[in-house]
Amino acid sequence: MIVIMKAKAEEEDVNQVIDAIKSLGLRTQLNFGAERVVVAVIGDISKIGEENFFRIRAMKGVENTVFVSKPYKLVSKDFKNEQTVIDVDGVKIGGKKIVVFAGPCSVENREQIMEVAEKIKKAGASMIRGGAFKPRTSPKDFQGLGEEGLKLLYEAKEETGLPIVTEIMDARDVGLLSEYADVLQVGTRNMQNYTLLKELGKCDKPILLKRGMWATMAEFLGAAEYIINGGNENVILCERGIRTFSDFSRNTLDLSIIPAIKDESHLPIISDPSHGTGRRSLVLPMSKASVACGADGLLIETHPNPDKAISDADQTISLSAFSKLMEDIKNITKAVGREV
């Protein structure tokens, strides 16, 4: 249930509504909109009952009370109609600018990550991405450099000023990664790792949540709800491709979910054409298509020598190709009234 306050409701009116809800053993979460406050009721709303429902509706300063049937009410536009814009060290995700996150799949060594950071910054990227802990299909594959990789990413940030996004795999590592990273990424395999999502709801870092490879939109938004329900409202969604019968690409980049989520949720959503296709030749055209259909950003894998990348070589583009990508999407962003 949500309680919509009147445009001129006073702080005392809001607090009285909160107290009434808490007296029923429920929690609240507030959305301060441009004109009014919306109070979300969190918990078993069956405790409210018809009598309390109408009592709360009649309280001073209340405009309306509405039962939200969706299982993801905090991420829905019923709770917050304005687009959420997440500020990461001055980089605003969800605003007019298309934010580009770029870097290698895995941090391999200092020379590699420093070269990448310098060249993507020059090309116009806003953030650097790189894996220090890697979930791999085979236990024999490269698993990442761990904390040493985080330190190298942090050194690259100090050199270029680019904020860091890196993947988290284990709830026990939230503290460690938070020391180095500006955004914590939840990979496709962990989208429904609810223990991890609950822990991320308690931290103060923005979360980049990738869609599970078989996830419906409701499951995707439900995973985001876990994080926001825990108190962390800074969630960035990422479409990274789903498994289909396609035999010409690693995954099928489901661009239709981007405008669908824009209709359903206030959260920003970016696109990952690298994982979404798994093919180097498809990254540029699908980047253009992602921007055209409303994505708030792109997540691009790039490497000084893609053919020798330790992981995801087939979908990784060269640094020169990344520079061209940044130039080519400028026309698309202008056409849709945005900028890069």
Residue, then its C-alpha position, 0 to 999 in steps of 0.5 A: m500500500i502507498v499513502i499519497m500526501k497532499a501537495k501542501a501536507e506539513e511534516e507533522d502530517v507525514n509523521q503522524v501517518i508514519d506513526a499510525i503505520k508503525s503502530l500496526g507493526l509495519r515499516t515505511q519508506l518515503n519518496f519526496g517528489a517535486e510536489r508531494v510525499v508518498v509513503a510506502v507501507i512495507g510488510d504484511i499489509s493484511k495487518i492493516g485491515e479495512e478499518n485502518f485503511f480508511r482511518i489512514r485515508a482520513m488523516k490530516g494531509v492525506e490525499n489518497t491511499v492505494f493498494v499496489s498489486k505489483p510485487y515490486k511497488l518501491v521500484s514502480k512508478d506508482f511509488k515514484n513517478e519521477q525518473t530516478v537520477i543516481d549521482v556517482d562522484g558527479v556522474k549522473i545516471g538517469g539524466k539527459k546524458i548517456v553514461v558510458f562505462a568501459g573497460p576490460c572484462s578482467v583486470e589483468n595487470r597494471e599496464q593493461i588497466m592504466e592504458v585502458a583508463e587513460k584512453i577511455k577517458k580521452a574518448g569520453a567514457s564516464m566510468i571505468r569497469g573491470g572485474a577483480f572477482k570473476p564468476r566463470t563457468s569452469p573452475k579452471d578459468f581465470q578467476g580474477l586478481g581479487e583485492e590486487g585487482l581492486k587496488l589497480l582499479y583504484e590506482a587507475k581512478e586516482e590517475t584519471g578521476l573515473p569512478i569504478v564499477t566492479e562485480i561483487m559475488d559474495a555477501r561477505d565481500v561487501g565491505l572489501l569492495s566498498e573500500y575501492a569501488d564506487v558502484l557494485q555490480v551484481g552479475t546475471r548469475n547472482m540476480q536472484n542471490y537474495t542473501l547478496l541482494k539483502e546485504l547490498g540493501k544495507c550498504d551505501k554504494p549504488i548497485l548495478l543490477k544485471r538481468g538474469m539470463w532467464a529472468t522475466m521483467a517481473e523477476f528483474l524488478g523484483a530483484a531490484e525491490y530486494i535491494i531498495n526494500g533494504g534501504n538502498e535506493n540507488v539501483i541501476l538496472c542493466e539489460r545484458g542479454i537473455r538465453t534464447f534459441s539464437d545460434f549466431s550470438r552468445n545471448t539475445l539482447d532484449l532491447s524491448i525491455i528498456p522502454a518497457i521498464k521505462d513505462e513500469s519503473h523509475l529506475p535508470i536502465i543501461s544496456d550491455p551490448s558486449h555480453g548481450t551479443g557476445r560478438r565484437s562485430l555486433v557491439l557498435p550497432m547494438s550500442k546505437a540501437s540501445v541509445a535509440c530505444g531509451a537506454d540511460g547508458l552503455l556497458i562496454e568491454t574494451h581491451p588494448n589487445p582484444d584477441k589476447a584478453i584473458s576472458d570474453a575476448d570474442q566480445t571485447i572491442s579494441l580501444s580504437a574501436f571504442s573511440k569510434l563507438m563514442e563518436d558514432i553514438k553522438n548522432i544517435t544521442k542528438a536524435v533522441g534529445r540526449e547527449v554523451 
